């Protein structure tokens, strides 16, 4: 129970520090970090310590989240651009990979592209 309480307190503290950092970054033009810290009862060293801790927590969260960005390695020789059939250059991109063709737009899910590339690579 003590570890759960400690974890909850640390998360709450990081959220408070993140809010302070956002406030400092949105300070009025011409106000320095030192001036902002003086107005908010912090030392400059304490502000930068909190900034480092919040950044570290964010980077750890990103590293734990596997769905942030998935990269599927594909040899460049397998990708062959094809003209867009609709004639609208903003409508997307047709990609042909080893005889298979897929039309990709902004709405195309990363999971679909990953699955297609895995199937094509598996067919080698």
TAQUI-V761868 format. One record per pair of residues at least 6 apart in sequence whose C-alpha atoms are under 7 Angstrom apart, sorted by the first residue. I is the first residue (numbers start at 1). J is the second residue. D is the distance in whole Angstrom. If there is no record, write none. Layout:
BEGIN
I/J/D ; I/J/D
END
This chain:
BEGIN
14/54/6 ; 17/50/6 ; 18/54/6 ; 21/51/7 ; 24/33/7 ; 24/36/7 ; 34/44/6 ; 37/43/6 ; 37/44/6 ; 62/68/7 ; 72/114/7 ; 78/97/5 ; 78/98/6 ; 79/95/7 ; 79/96/6 ; 79/97/5 ; 80/95/6 ; 80/96/5 ; 80/97/6 ; 81/94/7 ; 81/95/5 ; 81/96/6 ; 82/94/5 ; 82/95/6 ; 82/96/7 ; 83/94/7 ; 84/93/6 ; 84/94/6 ; 91/105/6 ; 92/103/7 ; 92/104/5 ; 92/105/4 ; 93/103/6 ; 93/104/5 ; 93/105/6 ; 94/101/7 ; 94/102/6 ; 94/103/4 ; 94/104/6 ; 95/101/6 ; 95/102/5 ; 95/103/6 ; 96/102/6
END
